[in-house]
Amino acid sequence: MQLTGLTRLSGNMWTPLVLMCSMYVSTECTTYGGPVFKTEAICYEQIQTIGLPYLKHKFPSAKILQIKCVNWDVIKTKTNT
């Protein structure tokens, strides 16, 4: 997992997800994610200012279907890793 400099595994974390599909083959879709952010607001801000412009440039023939920030509440999540 990639963590930003200020984020630690100690509570809520947010990661951006973008669903993109080919404009030519409707069944060809993929998701792209980004780094971890401390708040939902920062996550959405970073999607809009950095993530989406990058993806639009890298995949000009793809269509962005949905964006969202996922909340990872690591205090409530129990894993044995």
N, C-alpha and C positions, 0 to 999 in steps of 0.2 A: 504494500500500500504506500502510495506517495503522500507524504504529509508536508504541508507548508510550514514555514519556520515557526509560526506562533501556535500551531495546533498540536495538541497532545491527546493521547488516548485517555481522556478523563471526563467525557460527557458527550454532549451533542456535537456531531460533526455533519457537515453537508457536502455532498459531491454532486456536480452537475452531470446530467445525462442528456444526450441528444439522439433522437431517432431520425435517421436519414434513409431515404429510399431513392433508387434510380428513377429517373424520369422516363427511361426507356423500357426497363424491365420491372414491372410493378411488384414482383415477388422478391426482388433483390434489395433487402434492407439490412441495415446494421446500426449498432449503437456506438456512441463515443462518449467517454467519460473524462473527467478532469481531476484536478487535485482536491484535497480536502480544505474546506473553509469553516470558520468558526460559527458563522451565522447564515441563515437562509438568504437574507438581504444581500450579503456580500457574494454569495454563490450566484444569485441571479444577475447581479451587477457584472460579475466576471464572465458569465456566459454571454451577456449582451455585448460587452466591450472587447473581449478577447476571443472567447471560444467560437462564437458564431461567425465573426469575420474570418477567422482562420479556416474554419470548415468550409465556408462558402468559397474561399479562394482555392483551397485544396481540391474540393469536389464541386466544380461549377455546374455540372450537369445533374447534381443530386438535389432532391427536394427535402427540406427540413419539415418533418411531420409533427414533431412534438419536442418540447424541451421541459425539463423539470429538474429540481434539486431534491435529492434523496436525503432524508434525515437518518443518520446512523447513531442511535442512542446507545453508546457502548457501555453505559452503566447498566442498562437493562438487558443487554445482549450477553449471553453466556456462551463462550466458546472454549474449547480445549486445544488451543494452539500454542 
